[in-house]
Amino acid sequence: MIVGITGGIASGKSTVSRLFQTAGWQVVDADQVAKHVRDTSPTVKEALVHRFGPELYVSGRLDTQQLGQLVFADPKALQDLNELLQPLIRVEIAKQLATINAKRVVLDIPLLFEQGYQQLCDVVVVVAVDEQTQYERLVARDGLESTAARQRMAAQMPLAEKIARADWTINNNSSRRKTALQVSWLMDYLEDKLSKEKRL
């Protein structure tokens, strides 16, 4: 069974994924895959330098904070970045899925619907928070200015649309304990679903 987990930036996707991982699920994290692609591909480095300039790299390392400032302030730049990275990310995710020896897998993917990954999933879960909570957590987590935080939030598919397209929603507005309880209920449901499929 493959469970896709998505949601807006700073909504708590990683928290939910870690709860699954603690329960024995194998997690494929698209953000980690993207980091690996950015850090190891000479083709990506060459393309980023060509598109955004050599100042994007400091002492040979990609300045992700500067890259974020550039692309979230310019929709065309964000589109260019996605057109470069997303095909490579997809290939790497496919490789990981092909080599995983597990019956329970989580795909933690922020752009799950935008990039069509729901087609790989048996169940899609959206981690949801209200806009103000999302904004406050994003500013606190990443130390962003107000405008930069709003730009990142606006760059993603509206949360209401993600909820409408998902099979399950985890409300992460409150405490970690309440989120963990919801995840526990979800895992119970998924285990029951697996058991019924086996009997069939």
Secondary structure, 3 states (H helix, E strand, C coil): CEEEEEECCCCCHHHHHHHHHHCCCEEEEHHHHHHHHHHHCHHHHHHHHHHHCHHHEECCEECHHHHHHHHHCCHHHHHHHHHHHHHHHHHHHHHHHHHCCCCCEEEECCCCCCCCHHHHCCEEEEEECCHHHHHHHHHHHHCCCHHHHHHHHHCCCCHHHHHHHCCEEEECCCCHHHHHHHHHHHHHHHHHHHHHHHHC
